[in-house]
């Protein structure tokens, strides 16, 4: 009798193990679906998943996405009027909902420049958003220039400017070309690094505390503030019914060949928030960790701005974790609910899957041995990190239009990390021939479980996702066949304004802006629109 019970228990255990393996396989592999029959696929979003759900799945493919134009704030004392918003509105929300008091102390730079009667101020900012003082330095500059321009617009046509640079200029050419008057640094270990270039500016302002220099032209912000009254930020005293239109579409910053506006920023912020599932909306209990590497510094300093501000204005905590190219360890808090990395660092992220051992125990070991070590990357042995990320809600992976990540790896990450995942495709900032966006071009939603294996599809196109809510898109220069590949054109509120050499390339589009209703072409991006209203990038084009 006892032997029969043991035999029955063993059979049940084997059945459970087999069913678990089948379920794990199903989680990472769904049936292959032909591109021509995607409209028979069930909705990739759950009901009420997001405010943009109905737009993504719209039958009108050419205009499938409603544009998200800013934060849609109400005008003070006028409930029936709306405005788009600007950085000062975001700063007000951050000061209201975030518990970190350092954000309420932003305004030293404005307090200093507000005391001076200079004709025009052009600030060149060199910073690292992941440094201890980087984000605060950026926000200091954004408030300073925006509020100074508000003050000036009533009396003159002077526009103060903010220019973001990747590094401290080593040539005076860009100083003369842009008319830069001040250099602002988030930190400076030694004035030796300026190598005498401090004489090119009226002042070099270092925003880190306790910085000292023997050179009179290099000063800390605390030194400049001696004897100057600090002007705290009070939104109702700055933004009024009479002046808000002077701000909402004014200049935000300039980077390389593109100028981004306040409307670009607030549209990117509001679009990001609409892509979040309703049951994942950000609160003060959330903590977002950004995995940062030195290779993508320029991308991080520009494209993380809107997302970091989005999180802060809802009270979330933001942390940056720098990736060591030699050491596989990742410094990620177990309180992390949102995690972002780029496609180049996916392998390091896969090393985190060992934390699942606490949850699935034996079954994880079986799955890891059969699938991860022996199937996906048999030549790569991951070093494990003893981490517990049971609070993780979502994984955000960023990539460019020329770099893709396979659906197999996306499925593997979602299964092993037990969280939702989204892939965001950005236009490469180093692409000198393409117009730039503040925010992504495409994104995949958090419920996208599709897995395409059919050889013809994989050889022809690769899934890019839905166009971002702040954009509309269409295909031009294609053959009569509606499924044929063509060139991509977009319009929307996160498109930057081209300058310098890029302006010449888009001269025709800009001059005929009213005639073509704002459509601009994207250099080097071709593909087709699937019957799921998503864009599929041509693989032939991306391999060039």
N, C-alpha and C positions, 0 to 999 in steps of 0.2 A: 504493500500500500504506500509506504513511504517513498519507495523507488518510483512509483507511478506519479506521485506528486512532484518529485524532483524532475522527472522527465517532462511533465506538463509545464513546469515553470521554465525549463530550458527552451521548450518550443515557443512559449509566449515571449520570452526574452529575445529569441532570434527574430520572431515576427515583428516585435517593436523596433529592433535595430534595422530590419529591412525597410519597414515603413518610414522610419526616420531618415534613412539614406535616400529613399525615393522623394520624400518631401524636400530635403535639402537640394536634391537635383532639380526638382521642379521650381524651387525658389530662384535658381540661377539660370534655368533654361526653359523658356516657353517655346511653343511650337513656332517654327519659321513661318513668316507671313510674307507673301509676295507684295511688292510695292503697289501693284495694280489693285490689290484687294484690301488695302488698309482701311477702306471705309467700312468694311465689315467687322473690323476690330472694335471691341467694346471700348467705351470711353476710357482714356488714360487718366482721367481725373474722377475722383469720387464726387457724388452730388454735393453741392455747396462747398466744394473744395476751395475755391478762390473766386473773387469778384470777376476775374477775367476768363473764367471757364467758358462761358457762352461765346466769348469772342474768339477764343482759340479754336473752338470746334465749329465756328460759323461756316455756313455753306458758301458765303461770299469770300472766296480765296483771295482775290486781289486786294480786298480791304478788310481782312479778317480780324484786325486788331484795332480796337478803339484807342486813340492816343490818350496818354495820361499826362496832362498838362499841369504839373506842379502840385502843391499841397492843397489847393482849393480852400484857402483860409477865408474867413469872413472879414469884411471891412469893419473896423471898430464902430459901434453904434449904428450900423446899417446891416441888419440881418438879411436883407434880400440881395445884397451885393457880395460878390466873391472876388478874390484876388488869388494870384498863383503862389506868391510867397518868395522869400529869398533867404540867404544864410542867417540873417538876424532872427527870422522866425524859428529856424532850426536851433539857433543858440538859445533862444528863449525857452524852447521845449526841453533842451538839455539841462538848463539851469533849474527848470521846474521839476523834472522827473528824475534826474540823476543825483545820487547822494554824494558824489565826489565834489567837494567844495572848490577844487581847483578850477572847475569850469566857470564858477561864479566870479573868479578873480581875473578872467580874461578881459583885457582892456588897457594894459600898461602901454602897449605900443601906440594905441590911439590916443591915450592921455598925453603922451609925449609929442606926437605930431600935431595934435590939436592946438598946442601952445605956440606953434611956429607958423609963420606967414610965408610959406614957400610957394613958388609959382606952380610947380608940378613935382609930384613924388612918384618915382618909379622904383619899386622895391624888387630886388632879385632875391628869391628865397632858395636856400639850399638846406634841405632837411631830410631826415629819415623818419618815416611815419612810425616805425617800430622802435625808435629810440625813446628813452624815458621822457624826453622833453619835445619830441617831434610833433606829436598831434597838437599839443597846446600851442606850439609855435605857429603851426599852420592856421589854427583858429584865431590866434592873435592877429595875423596878417589879414585874414579874411574880414574880420570885424573892422580893423583899422581902415583898410582901403574903401570898404563899402560905406562906412559912416562918414569918412572924409569926402567921398564923392557926393553923398547926400547933402552935406553942408555946402559944397562948392556949386552944385547944380543950380542953386537958387540965385547965385551971383555971377557965375561965369561958365564958360564951356570947357574948362579944364577937367580932364579925366585922369585921376590917379590910377596907376597900373601896378599889378602884381604879376611877376614873371617867375615861373618855377624852373630851376636849373638842376641838372643831374649832379653837377659838381661845381666847385669854386672855379670861376673863369681864370684861365692861364693866359688869355690874350685880351687886349683892350678893344679888339674889334667889336665884340658883342656889346661892350659897355657903350661905345660910341653909337653903334647901330640902333640900339634900343633906348638910348638915353637914360641908362640906369643911374640913379642917384644914391641909393643905399643898398647895402648887402646885409641880409638878415640870415643868421645861422642859428640852428637849434642848439649847437654845441661846438666848442673849439678847444681842443686839448692844449694847443700851443699856437701862438700867433706866428710861429715859424712857418706853418703850413701856408700862410698867405703869401710868403716870399716877396714882400714889398708891394703887393697889389692893393693893399688897403688904401694907398694914396689915390687910387682911381675913383674912390667914392667919397661922398661927403661924410659918411659914417659907416662903419661896420658894426652892427649891433648883434651881440651874442645873447641869446635868450636864457642860457643856463645860469643857475644861481652860483654865486661865489666865484665868478670868473673875473680874473684880474689880468691886465696887460699894461706894460710900461709905455706902450705906444698910445698917444692921445687920440688917434683916429679909430682905435678898436676899443669899444666900451661894452659893458654889460647893461642889460635893460634896467637892472636895479640901480646902477650908477646914474643913468639918465633920468630916473624917476625921483632922484633926490631934489626935494623942494617943489615937486610938481604934484598937484592934487589928482588922485586917482578918480577916474570917471567910471563908476559902475554901469553895467548894462541894464537899462530899464526900457523895455520894449515900448510901452505906451507913450513914453516921452520922445522916442525916436521915430517910430513908424506911426503916422497919422493918416487920416482920410485924405489929406491934401497932398501928401508926398509919396505915398506907397507906389504909385505908378512910375516914379522916378527910379525906383529900385528894382522892381520885379524882373526886368529883362536887361539889367545892366551887366557890366563886365564882371566876371568872377576871377579868372586867372588866364594867363597865357602859358602854353607849353609847346616848345619847338615851333611847329607850323600851324598851330591851332589856338583859337581863343574860345574858351568856354564861358558861358553866361550863367547868371543866377537861375534862369529858367532851365538850363541844362541840369544844374545841380538838383533843384527841387523836383524836377520830373524824374530824374534817376532815383531819388529817394522814394518818391511815392510809387513808382513802378516796382521797385524792389519789395515794398511792403505788400503790394497787391498780389505778388507771386507766392507769398507765404500761405500755407493752408490755414484755415480759420482756427483750428485747434492747436496751431503752432505759433500763434501771434506772439510777438516778443513782449516780455514784461521785465520788471526789475529783478525777477528771479533767474533770468537767463544770463549765461556767460558765454561769450563768443571768443574763440581762440583762432588767430590767424597765423598759419605756418609761413614764415618769411625766410627767403633765401636771398643772398647777395646778387644772384644772377638776374632776378626780376625786380631790382630796386626801382627802376623808372616806372614799371607797371604798378607796383605797390603804391608808390607815392602819388599816383594820379587816380588809378581805378579803385583804390580802397577808400577814397575820401567819402563818396556818397554812402557806401555800405556801413562804414564806421559811424558816421553821423546818424544814420538811420537807427542803429542799435542804441547809441547813446541817448537819442531824443526820446526813446521809449523806456529808459531807465536801466538798460542792460549793462553788464560789465564787459569791457573789451580788453583782451590781452593779446600780446604778440609773442610768438615763440620762434626764435631764430633757429634755422636748420643748420646743423653742423655737417659739412660735406664729408668729414672723415668719420665722425662718431654717429652711430645709428640711433642713439638715444634721442627721444623727443620729449621735451618738457611741456606736457599737457596736463592741466589740472583735471582731477576726477569730477569737478563740478561743471565741466564744459558741456554745454547743450548744443551749440552750433560750432562746427569746425570747418575751416576753409583752408584749402591748399591748391597748388596748381598741378597740372597733369605731369610735370617733370618729377614731382616728388611722390607720386602714387606708390612707388616701390617701398619707400620708407614708411608710408602710411599703412601698407599691408603688414608691416611688422607689428602693428598694434593689434592684430587679430588674436594674438595670444591671450589677451585679456578675456576673451570669450570662454576660456577654459574654466573660469569660475562659474559660468552659467550653464554651459552644455556638457562640461566635463568629458566623459568618455566619448560621446558622439562627436564632439569637436575634434578630438584627436584622430578619430577614424576619418572624418571629412577632410581634415587638414592633410593627412598622409596621402589619401587617395586622390584628392583634387588639387590642392595647392602645390605640394612639393613635387608630385609626380606627373601632373598634367599641365598646369598653367606655366610654371617657370621652373622646370626640373633642374636647371643649371644654377638657379639662384636660391641660396639658403639664407633665409631671413634671420637676423638676430632679434630675439624677442625682447619686448619691453614690458616690465611688470606694471601694467596700468589697469585701472578699473574705470571704464568709461560708460557705465550703465546709465548715466544721465544724458547721453548724447541723443539728440533728436534728429539732427540733420547734418549731412556732409555736403559742402559746396566745393566743387572742383572747377577751377578756371582754366581755360585753354585759349588758343588763338585759332583763327580760321585756317591756318596752315598746319596745325597740329591737332590730331584727333586722339581719342581714347576709345578703346573697344567696348562694346556692350558687355562682353564677357567680364572685363575687369570691373565695370560699373556694377554688374550683378554680384560679383564676388565681394566687393566692398559693402554693398547694402546688406548682403547676407551675413557676412562675418561681423560687421560693426552693429548689426541689428538696428539700423536707423534709416531714414529716408535719405535720398541722394539726388542732387541736381547738378547738371553740367552747364556751365556758362561759357559761351564762345565770344571772345572779344576781337576787335580789329587790332592788329599788331601796331603799337605806337611807333615802331621803327619803319613802318611802311610809308615811304616818302611820297607814294603816288596815290594813296587812298585817303579819303576823308576820315576823320576820327570821331568817335563817340565817347561820351562820358557814361560808362556803363556798358553792358554786353550788347551784342547784336542778336544772339539767340540764347535760349535757355530751355532745358528740359525740366518738366515739372516733377514734383516729388513722388508721384505715383506711376512713373513711366517704367513699366516692367518688361517692355518689349525686347525681344532678343532675336535679331535677324541673322540667319546663317546661310541663306540661299546664295550660292556663288555668284550668280549674275548680279544680284543687288550689291554685294560686297565689292564687286569689281567696278561697278559703275558709279555709285553714289554712296555717301555715308550720312547717317542721320545727324542733323544739326540741332533740330528742335524748333520750338515756336519762336517767332520774332518777339523781341522784348515789347512789353505793353506800351512803351512810349514811342513806338515806331509803327509804320506801315510799310509794306513791301509789295513789289510786283516783279515779274520776269519780263525782260525785253530781249529783242534780237534772237528769237527762238524760231524753230520750224513750225509748221502748221499743226503737227501733233501736239496735243495739249500736255502730254507727259514728257516732252522733249526738254533738254537742258538749255537754259538761256542765262543771260546776264542779270544780276540782281540790282534793282534800284530801290532806294528807301527814302522816306521822309519822316520827320518827327521832331520831338522836342529835346532829344539828347544829342543831336548832331551838332558838333562844334563848327565854328566859323573858320574856314581856311584862310591863312595869311601867307605872305612871302611866296615861295615857289609853288606851293600847293594851291594858292589862290589862282594862279595862271591856269592850272590844269582844270579847275572847276569854274573858270571864268564864264563859259557859255551857260552852265547850269545856273550860276548866280545872276547873270544878266537877264535870263529868261525865267526867273523864279516865279513870276506871276503867271506866265504863259503855261509852264509845265507844272504849276501848283506845288512847287517845292521839291520835286523828285530829283535826287542826285544818284549818280552811279557809284558803285563800289568797285575799285580797281582790283581785278584778280579774283573776284568771287563769282562763280557760276554754279548753277544747279537747277533743281526743279522743285515744284511745290507738290507734295504728296496729297492724297485725298484726305489726309488727316489734318490738312491746313498747315503742316509743318514743312520746313525747308530742308532739302537734302543737298549737301554740297557735292559737286562733282569731284571724284577722286582723281581724275586725270588732271584737273586744274590745280588741286592742292599739292600735287607731286612736283610741280614745276619749281 
